[in-house]
Amino acid sequence: MLHSPNPSWPEDHQLRDLKLPEQRHPEKAHRKDNAQPRKPKWIRVKAPTGDGYNATRKIMRENNLTTVCEEAACPNAGECWSQGHATMMIMGEICTRGCTFCNIATGKPDTLDVFEPGRVAEAVKKLDLNHVVITSVDRDDLEDGGAEHFAQTIRAVRHRSPKTTIEILTPDFLKCKPEVLEVVVEARPDVFNHNLETVPGLYPQVRPGARYFHSLRLLQRVKEMDPSIFTKSGIMVGLGEDKQSVHQVMEDMRAADIDFLTIGQYLQPTPKHHGVDRFVTPEEFKSYETAAFGKGFLMVSATPLTRSSYHAGDDFAKLRDAREAQLAKG
């Protein structure tokens, strides 16, 4: 994804002040407005407050770090930050893609900050994280798509916090040579996540700069290179897909040997973004969870507020236990 759109708390929340929509998303300025329907009761969350939230925010600011929680206006930021959990977003806050669901700013990114891996590692140490999620914007302007920067960040965190498990959520490296993926895999993250985001039939409208089967193959290659690394991917629902297409994505993911599936409700950041087709009920999410476990996923998170890094630490523990139980069965 790289990421989960739309705030569900009031507009005076304490997250970083963001640019106006037309400044953040110039490629969407001429799109017609899509109505933003009122959210059902199972989507609404409280505004972020409290000492834990403020402490996490302070550490992010002191280390001059960007988080996807803020840039993508994740609805779970208040809960996660209050518990000292934040998803680091490396390589800047400007993306080279223009996905119609995403609230991250688009445009020409700045040069890479060579000191950023060290600052991420310092923040992980200060937060005393058992599990950290590191994601990034797409960097099609870089020859390796940022693969070496990911690897350096993983190594820096390992050095400062050797007991912390590391989950990465990467771009697709679509415009790079295939071997750049090896650079990231050789740094040995515990979880390699790359989101498919939606069903293949909606890619032209939702994720026009990406290719569905390339993303699937990326995850399959990770598992071929290092079977010990857990692979993870997710989609949003409520974009216009049907149930059959969601089940087909599950089948495609299992054919690529993906271990962990996330499914969450799409929320529309602004009127210029892709419209919400419908709000999927908690009961339908439960049916997707049941079906996914039946197809062989080791771990599934399927709820309206599920996002790639939501409860990632707890879910990683369950994922590891599920693998051990599977191995014990022979």
GUMARBA-322810 format. One record per residue: x, y, z of N, C-alpha, C in turn; residue in one letter. Coordinates in steps of 0.05 Angstrom, whole numbers, padded with zeros to 5 digits, always signed. Atoms other than C-alpha are relative to their C-alpha. Layout:
GUMARBA-322810
XYZXYZXYZA/...
//
This chain:
GUMARBA-322810
+00018-00019+00000+00000+00000+00000+00020+00020+00000M/-00014+00002-00023+00055+00030+00004-00018+00014+00018L/+00012-00001-00025+00001+00055+00039-00028+00009+00006H/+00027-00002-00009-00061+00057+00079-00009+00029+00000S/+00008-00027+00002-00099+00120+00062-00020+00008+00021P/+00023-00013-00013-00145+00167+00099-00001+00002+00030N/+00004-00002-00028-00151+00195+00168-00029-00005+00008P/+00027+00004-00009-00211+00173+00208-00005+00016+00026S/+00004-00017-00023-00201+00223+00265-00004+00028-00010W/+00005-00027+00009-00218+00297+00264+00024+00013-00013P/-00021-00012+00016-00178+00344+00220+00021+00015+00018E/-00019-00014-00017-00145+00378+00280+00019-00020+00015D/-00017+00019-00013-00105+00315+00297+00029+00011+00001H/-00026-00011-00005-00034+00324+00321+00022-00009-00018Q/-00021+00009+00018+00003+00290+00264+00011+00023-00016L/-00014-00021+00015+00051+00330+00221-00019+00015-00019R/+00015-00016+00018+00019+00387+00182+00007-00009-00029D/-00005+00009+00028+00011+00363+00110-00007+00022-00020L/+00006-00019+00021+00010+00401+00045-00029-00003-00008K/+00026+00002+00011-00056+00417+00012-00001-00022-00021L/+00002+00022+00019-00082+00360-00032+00011+00006-00027P/-00010-00006+00027-00067+00396-00097+00030+00003-00001E/-00029-00001-00001+00005+00406-00074+00012-00027+00004Q/-00010+00027-00005+00014+00335-00050-00003-00018-00024R/+00007+00018+00022-00018+00304-00111-00006+00015-00026H/+00005-00016+00025-00008+00348-00173-00011-00017-00023P/+00010+00017+00022-00022+00288-00219-00030-00005+00002E/+00029+00004-00004-00093+00284-00190-00016+00025-00002K/+00014-00026-00002-00110+00358-00194-00023+00002-00020A/+00021-00003+00021-00151+00350-00258-00020-00023+00000H/+00019+00022-00002-00188+00288-00237-00027+00010+00011R/+00026-00009-00010-00262+00295-00224-00002-00009+00030K/+00003+00007-00028-00283+00294-00151-00017-00025+00003D/+00016+00023-00007-00308+00229-00121-00012+00005+00028N/+00013-00004-00026-00358+00233-00064+00013-00017+00021A/-00011+00015-00022-00332+00212+00004-00022-00008+00019Q/+00023+00008-00016-00386+00171+00037+00006-00001+00030P/-00003+00000-00029-00397+00173+00112+00009-00028+00009R/-00010+00026-00008-00359+00118+00147-00019-00014+00020K/+00016+00015-00019-00397+00063+00184+00013+00000+00028P/-00010-00001-00027-00389+00056+00259+00024-00017+00005K/-00023+00018-00005-00339-00001+00253+00026+00011-00011W/-00024-00012+00011-00289+00045+00217+00011+00022+00018I/-00008-00024-00014-00287+00104+00264+00019-00006+00023R/-00019+00003-00022-00228+00112+00312+00004+00027+00014V/-00003-00024-00016-00209+00162+00366+00025+00015-00010K/-00023-00017+00006-00161+00220+00355+00023-00008+00018A/-00024+00009-00015-00089+00205+00377+00006+00020+00023P/-00007-00017-00023-00072+00231+00447+00016-00017+00019T/-00012+00015-00022-00034+00211+00510+00030+00002+00000G/-00028-00002-00005+00036+00208+00538+00016-00018-00019D/-00014+00018+00018+00056+00147+00497+00002+00010-00028G/+00000-00012+00027+00035+00179+00432+00020+00023-00002Y/-00018-00023+00001+00072+00243+00449+00030-00007+00002N/-00028+00009-00003+00135+00206+00469+00010-00012-00027A/-00007+00011+00026+00136+00168+00403+00004+00022-00020T/-00002-00023+00019+00124+00232+00364+00026+00015+00005R/-00024-00014-00007+00182+00265+00401+00025-00014-00011K/-00023+00016+00010+00231+00209+00383+00002+00002-00031I/+00000-00002+00029+00210+00213+00310+00011+00027-00009M/-00009-00027+00007+00222+00288+00309+00029+00004+00006R/-00028-00004-00008+00288+00286+00346+00019-00013-00019E/-00017+00015+00019+00315+00236+00296-00006+00007-00029N/+00006-00010+00027+00286+00274+00236-00010-00023-00018N/+00009+00023+00015+00248+00212+00213-00028+00004-00011L/+00027+00000+00012+00188+00204+00167-00013-00027+00007T/+00015+00024-00005+00134+00154+00184-00023-00002-00020T/+00022+00004+00018+00083+00123+00137-00026+00005+00015V/+00024-00005-00016+00034+00130+00195-00011+00028-00005C/+00007-00027+00005+00034+00205+00183-00005+00006-00030E/+00001-00007+00029+00047+00210+00108-00024-00012-00013E/+00024+00014+00011-00008+00160+00091-00025+00004+00016A/+00022-00005-00018-00053+00185+00147-00015-00025+00009A/+00011+00025-00008-00063+00116+00175-00020+00003+00023C/+00020-00003-00021-00126+00109+00218+00008-00012+00027P/-00008+00013-00024-00089+00067+00269+00024+00013+00014N/-00024-00013-00010-00032+00116+00283-00003+00007+00030A/+00004-00007-00028-00062+00139+00350+00005-00024+00018G/-00003+00024-00016-00066+00068+00377+00029-00010+00000E/-00027+00011+00002+00002+00046+00351+00021+00018+00014C/-00020-00019-00012+00041+00109+00372-00003+00000+00030W/+00004+00000-00029+00010+00106+00441+00014-00024+00013S/-00014+00024-00010+00042+00037+00448+00030+00000-00008Q/-00028-00002+00007+00109+00062+00422+00008-00013-00026G/-00005+00013+00025+00102+00031+00353-00004+00020-00023H/+00002-00017+00023+00116+00070+00290+00013-00013-00024A/-00012+00011+00024+00129+00048+00218+00017+00020-00014T/-00019-00018+00012+00191+00081+00191-00003+00001-00030M/+00001-00003+00029+00188+00108+00120+00026+00013-00009M/-00027-00010+00008+00257+00115+00089-00001+00010-00029I/-00005-00011+00027+00283+00149+00026-00017+00024-00006M/+00015-00025+00004+00243+00213+00036-00030-00004+00002G/+00029+00000-00003+00169+00231+00036-00014+00006-00027E/+00011-00006+00026+00159+00242-00039+00003-00025-00018I/+00000+00025+00016+00140+00183-00084+00000+00007-00029C/-00001-00005+00029+00153+00177-00158-00024-00013-00014T/+00024+00011+00012+00088+00139-00170-00024+00017+00006R/+00024-00015-00004+00017+00166-00173-00024-00018+00004G/+00022+00018-00004-00027+00110-00147-00025+00015+00009C/+00024-00016-00005-00099+00134-00143-00012-00004+00028T/+00011+00005-00027-00111+00106-00073+00017+00013+00022F/-00020-00005-00020-00050+00133-00038+00002+00030+00007C/-00001-00028-00010-00042+00196+00005+00029+00010+00002N/-00028-00009-00001+00035+00199+00002+00004+00020-00023I/-00005-00021+00020+00059+00261-00036+00015-00011-00024A/-00013+00008+00024+00082+00252-00108+00016+00023-00012T/-00016-00021+00013+00135+00289-00147+00029-00010-00003G/-00028+00006+00004+00211+00292-00154+00013-00001+00028K/-00011+00003-00027+00245+00264-00091+00027+00014+00003P/-00027-00010-00006+00307+00292-00057+00020-00022-00003D/-00021+00020+00000+00374+00257-00059-00002-00016+00026T/+00001+00017-00024+00382+00199-00010+00017+00012+00022L/-00015-00008-00023+00405+00216+00060+00016-00023+00011D/-00018+00023-00007+00465+00172+00075+00000-00005+00030V/+00000+00003-00029+00456+00183+00150-00027-00011+00010F/+00027+00009-00009+00383+00160+00151+00001-00028+00012E/+00000+00027-00013+00398+00085+00165+00008+00002+00029P/-00009-00003-00028+00435+00106+00228-00021+00012+00018G/+00020-00013-00016+00379+00151+00251-00024-00019+00005R/+00021+00020-00004+00327+00096+00240+00009-00020+00022V/-00010+00019-00020+00371+00048+00281-00001+00013+00028A/+00001-00013-00026+00376+00100+00337-00028+00002+00010E/+00027-00002-00009+00301+00110+00339-00011-00028+00009A/+00008+00027-00008+00289+00034+00342+00011-00006+00027V/-00013+00004-00026+00338+00031+00400-00015+00015+00022K/+00013-00017-00020+00304+00089+00437-00028-00010+00006K/+00027+00010-00004+00235+00059+00427+00000-00028+00012L/-00003+00027-00012+00261-00009+00451-00020-00019-00014D/+00019+00016+00016+00223-00044+00395+00008-00029-00001L/-00005+00028+00005+00217-00119+00393-00002-00007-00029N/+00005+00005+00028+00194-00115+00321-00003+00028-00013H/+00003-00026+00014+00201-00057+00271-00008-00005-00029V/+00008+00001+00028+00169-00045+00204+00013+00024-00014V/-00013-00021+00015+00209-00005+00153-00010-00001-00029I/+00010-00002+00027+00177+00018+00088+00013+00023-00014T/-00012-00022+00015+00192+00069+00035-00020+00010-00021S/+00013-00009+00024+00165+00111-00021+00012-00016-00024V/-00012+00011+00025+00175+00086-00093+00022+00020-00009D/-00021-00017+00010+00241+00113-00120+00009-00010-00028R/-00006+00008+00028+00239+00100-00195+00023+00017-00011D/-00023-00016+00009+00292+00155-00201+00027-00012+00006D/-00025+00013-00008+00345+00110-00170+00005-00025-00017L/-00007+00023+00017+00382+00058-00211-00008-00027+00014E/+00007+00025-00014+00371+00005-00157-00026+00002+00015D/+00025-00004-00013+00304+00032-00133+00001+00003+00030G/-00004-00003-00029+00334+00042-00064+00007-00026+00014G/-00006+00026-00012+00353-00031-00053+00023+00001+00020A/-00023-00001-00018+00421-00015-00023-00007+00016+00025E/+00008-00016-00023+00390+00038+00023-00016-00017+00019H/+00015+00019-00017+00341-00015+00049+00020-00018+00015F/-00019+00019-00012+00399-00063+00061+00017+00014+00022A/-00015-00015-00020+00440-00010+00098-00017+00005+00025Q/+00018-00005-00023+00380+00006+00142-00004-00025+00016T/+00003+00025-00014+00369-00067+00159+00026-00006+00016I/-00025+00005-00014+00443-00075+00177+00004+00018+00023R/-00003-00019-00022+00443-00012+00219-00017-00008+00024A/+00018+00009-00021+00383-00036+00259+00010-00025+00014V/-00011+00025-00011+00413-00105+00268+00024+00006+00019R/-00023-00007-00016+00477-00073+00295-00008+00012+00027H/+00007-00014-00025+00443-00028+00346-00020-00016+00017R/+00021+00014-00015+00385-00074+00365-00001-00029-00011S/-00002+00027+00011+00406-00146+00350-00023-00019+00006P/+00022+00017-00007+00345-00176+00384-00026+00009-00013K/+00024-00010+00014+00295-00134+00344-00004-00015-00026T/+00007+00012+00026+00260-00171+00288-00008+00022-00020T/+00002-00021+00020+00257-00132+00223-00019-00008-00022I/+00019+00004+00022+00199-00128+00174+00003+00023-00020E/-00001-00021+00020+00207-00090+00109-00024-00001-00019I/+00021-00003+00019+00153-00065+00062+00011+00016-00023L/-00015-00012+00021+00186-00051-00004-00016+00008-00024T/+00012-00005+00027+00170-00021-00072+00003-00025-00017P/-00001+00023+00018+00166-00067-00132+00026-00002-00016D/-00025+00000+00015+00234-00049-00162-00005-00006-00030F/+00009+00008+00027+00198-00053-00229+00020+00009-00022L/-00017-00012+00021+00247-00009-00268+00030-00006+00004K/-00028+00007-00007+00310-00041-00239+00008-00027-00012C/-00010+00026+00008+00354-00099-00259-00009-00021+00021K/+00010+00020-00019+00329-00164-00228+00018-00005+00024P/-00018+00007-00022+00391-00173-00186-00001+00019+00024E/+00001-00018-00023+00376-00112-00142-00015-00013+00023V/+00015+00013-00021+00328-00156-00103+00019-00016+00018L/-00019+00016-00016+00387-00199-00081+00013+00017+00022E/-00013-00018-00019+00417-00139-00046-00017+00002+00026V/+00018-00002-00023+00356-00133+00000-00002-00027+00014V/+00003+00027-00012+00348-00208+00011+00025-00008+00016V/-00025+00007-00013+00422-00216+00029+00003+00014+00027E/+00000-00013-00027+00411-00166+00087-00017-00014+00020A/+00016+00018-00017+00363-00218+00115-00020+00012+00019R/+00022-00008-00017+00301-00183+00140-00015-00025+00009P/+00016+00023-00009+00256-00229+00180-00026-00003-00016D/+00024+00000+00016+00195-00210+00139+00004+00018-00024V/-00001-00016+00024+00194-00186+00067-00029+00004-00010F/+00028-00007+00008+00128-00151+00051+00001+00017-00025N/+00006-00018+00023+00106-00122-00015-00029-00004-00007H/+00029+00002+00003+00033-00106-00025-00009+00000-00029N/+00013+00000+00026-00007-00125-00086-00021+00022-00002L/+00018-00023-00003-00057-00072-00063-00029-00005-00009E/+00028+00004+00011-00117-00094-00106+00001-00024-00019T/+00003+00022+00019-00142-00146-00155+00011+00009-00027V/-00013-00008+00025-00109-00148-00224-00017+00017-00019P/+00018-00015+00018-00170-00121-00261-00002+00029+00006G/+00001-00028-00007-00166-00056-00223+00027+00015-00001L/-00026-00013+00002-00092-00042-00234+00001+00024-00018Y/-00002-00024+00017-00102+00006-00292-00012+00025+00013P/+00012-00023-00014-00146+00051-00248+00013+00006+00027Q/-00009-00003-00027-00115+00040-00180+00030+00002+00003V/-00029+00002-00003-00042+00023-00189+00013+00000-00028R/-00008+00000+00028-00025+00045-00261+00029-00003-00005P/-00029+00002+00004+00050+00048-00251+00012-00027+00006G/-00010+00026-00009+00055-00024-00227-00011-00022-00018A/+00009+00023+00015+00046-00094-00256-00005-00023+00020R/+00009+00020-00019+00007-00147-00218+00019-00024+00001Y/-00015+00025+00000+00047-00208-00240+00030+00005+00006F/-00028-00007-00008+00114-00172-00231+00001+00000+00031H/+00000-00001-00029+00095-00159-00158-00002-00028+00012S/+00002+00028-00010+00075-00232-00148+00027-00014-00003L/-00026+00013+00006+00140-00256-00180+00022+00010+00019R/-00019-00012-00019+00180-00209-00135+00000-00016+00026L/+00003+00015-00025+00153-00244-00073+00008-00029-00003L/-00008+00028+00005+00162-00313-00103+00030-00002-00001Q/-00029+00001+00002+00235-00297-00119+00013+00003+00028R/-00010-00003-00027+00247-00275-00047+00001-00028+00014V/+00002+00026-00013+00224-00343-00022+00019-00020-00013K/-00020+00018+00014+00267-00379-00075+00028+00006+00009E/-00027-00007-00009+00329-00340-00053+00006-00008+00028M/-00004+00006-00028+00319-00350+00021-00027-00010+00012D/+00026+00010-00010+00262-00396+00044-00005+00006+00029P/+00004-00006-00029+00274-00376+00117-00014+00027+00004S/+00013-00026-00003+00248-00305+00104-00030-00003-00004I/+00029+00000+00003+00173-00298+00115-00007+00021-00022F/+00010-00018+00020+00137-00266+00056-00029+00008+00007T/+00026-00012-00009+00076-00222+00065-00010+00019-00022K/+00012-00019+00019+00028-00183+00020-00028+00006+00009S/+00027-00008-00008-00037-00147+00026-00015+00014-00023G/+00018-00015+00019-00096-00118-00012-00020+00016+00017I/+00023-00015-00011-00150-00067+00002-00025-00009-00014M/+00026+00006+00012-00223-00081-00010-00018+00025+00002V/+00017-00023+00002-00278-00032-00026+00008+00019-00022G/-00010-00016+00023-00244-00007-00090-00017-00006-00025L/+00016+00007+00023-00293-00041-00137+00003-00029-00008G/-00004+00029+00006-00270-00114-00135-00024-00016+00008E/+00021+00018-00009-00316-00173-00127+00013-00023+00016D/-00011+00020-00017-00309-00232-00080+00016-00021-00015K/-00014+00020+00016-00288-00280-00135+00029+00009-00006Q/-00027-00010+00007-00229-00235-00154+00018+00000+00025S/-00016+00001-00024-00207-00231-00081+00010-00028+00005V/-00008+00028-00004-00206-00307-00076+00021-00008-00020H/-00020+00006+00020-00166-00310-00141+00027+00011+00008Q/-00025-00012-00010-00114-00263-00111+00012-00018+00022V/-00010+00018-00020-00109-00310-00051+00013-00024-00013M/-00011+00024+00014-00097-00369-00098+00027+00008-00013E/-00024-00009+00013-00044-00329-00136+00023+00003+00021D/-00019-00003-00021-00009-00311-00071+00011-00026+00010M/-00009+00026-00010-00007-00382-00047+00017-00015-00021R/-00017+00012+00021+00021-00405-00115+00028+00012+00001A/-00026-00013-00003+00077-00355-00101+00012-00005+00027A/-00010+00008-00027+00087-00386-00031+00001+00023+00020D/+00002-00022-00019+00067-00323+00007-00011-00010+00026I/+00007+00011-00026+00061-00336+00081-00023+00015+00014D/+00016-00017-00017+00021-00278+00108-00017+00019-00018F/+00018-00017+00016-00040-00242+00078-00014+00020+00018L/+00016-00021-00014-00070-00176+00101-00021+00011-00019T/+00022-00012+00016-00137-00149+00077-00013+00022+00018I/+00012-00022-00015-00164-00081+00099-00019+00016-00018G/+00019-00017+00014-00218-00031+00080+00015+00024-00013Q/-00010-00025+00013-00198+00023+00029-00016+00024+00011Y/+00012-00026-00009-00211+00093+00056+00011+00022-00018L/-00007-00020+00020-00210+00152+00009+00012+00025+00013Q/-00013-00023-00013-00160+00207+00028-00013+00027-00007P/+00011-00025+00009-00189+00264-00014-00020-00005-00022T/+00019+00004+00022-00244+00275-00066+00014-00006-00026P/-00015+00005+00025-00190+00270-00120+00010-00029-00002K/-00010+00028+00000-00171+00199-00100-00022-00019-00010H/+00019+00021+00008-00204+00135-00124-00023-00002+00020H/+00024+00001-00018-00275+00131-00096-00003-00026+00014G/+00007+00024-00015-00298+00082-00044-00024-00013-00013V/+00022+00014+00012-00342+00030-00078-00020-00009+00020D/+00018+00008-00021-00370+00003-00014+00016-00005+00025R/-00012+00008-00025-00355-00010+00059-00005-00029+00006F/+00002+00029-00004-00342-00084+00069-00006-00005+00030V/+00008+00006-00027-00375-00112+00131+00020-00017+00015T/-00017+00018-00015-00337-00145+00188-00005-00029-00005P/+00007+00028+00005-00374-00209+00172+00014-00010-00026E/-00014+00008+00025-00346-00209+00100+00030-00003+00005E/-00029+00002-00006-00276-00196+00127+00005-00027+00013F/-00003+00025-00013-00285-00256+00172+00000-00024-00019K/+00002+00021+00020-00305-00299+00113+00026-00002-00017S/-00026-00001+00015-00241-00277+00076+00022-00013+00017Y/-00020+00012-00018-00199-00296+00137-00003-00030+00000E/+00004+00029-00001-00230-00365+00141+00009-00013-00026T/-00007+00011+00026-00221-00377+00067+00031+00000-00004A/-00029-00002+00003-00148-00353+00069+00015-00021+00016A/-00013+00021-00016-00129-00399+00126-00004-00028-00013F/+00006+00025+00014-00163-00455+00087+00018-00005-00024G/-00017+00002+00023-00118-00440+00028+00030-00004+00007K/-00027+00007-00009-00055-00450+00070+00017+00023+00009G/-00016-00021-00011-00032-00382+00093+00007-00006+00029F/-00008+00005-00028+00007-00386+00158-00013+00021+00018L/+00012-00022-00016-00022-00319+00182-00018+00017-00018M/+00019-00017+00014-00081-00277+00161-00010+00022+00018V/+00013-00022-00014-00104-00208+00184-00020+00012-00019S/+00020-00011+00017-00170-00188+00153-00022+00013+00016A/+00020-00016-00015-00210-00133+00187-00002+00027-00014T/+00002-00027+00013-00235-00064+00166+00024+00018+00004P/-00022-00018-00006-00177-00029+00200+00027-00013-00003L/-00026+00013+00005-00123-00079+00181+00016+00017-00019T/-00019-00012+00018-00062-00045+00151+00026-00016+00001R/-00023+00017+00003+00005-00074+00131+00016-00004+00026S/-00016+00002-00023+00040-00058+00196-00016+00001+00026S/+00017-00001-00023-00019-00058+00244+00003-00026+00016Y/-00005+00023-00017-00003-00104+00303+00021-00019-00011H/-00020+00016+00014+00057-00128+00262+00017-00017+00019A/-00016+00015-00019+00097-00149+00323-00014-00025+00010G/+00015+00023-00009+00043-00193+00352-00005-00020-00022D/+00005+00018+00022+00027-00221+00284+00025-00016-00008D/-00025+00014+00007+00100-00238+00272+00004-00024+00019F/-00003+00022-00019+00101-00280+00336-00019-00023-00007A/+00019+00021+00008+00039-00317+00312+00010-00014-00025K/-00011+00011+00025+00071-00326+00243+00022-00020+00006L/-00022+00017-00006+00133-00356+00273-00010-00026+00014R/+00012+00024-00013+00092-00403+00318-00014-00018-00020D/+00014+00016+00020+00051-00425+00258+00020-00016-00017A/-00021+00015+00016+00114-00444+00219+00011-00023+00017R/-00011+00022-00017+00142-00483+00278-00020-00023+00003E/+00020+00021-00003+00076-00520+00286-00002-00016-00026A/+00001+00014+00025+00076-00536+00212+00024-00018-00004Q/-00024+00016+00002+00147-00561+00214-00001-00025+00019L/+00003+00022-00019+00131-00604+00275-00017-00023-00011A/+00018+00020+00012+00077-00640+00235+00014-00016-00021K/-00016+00014+00021+00130-00659+00184-00010+00006-00027G/
//
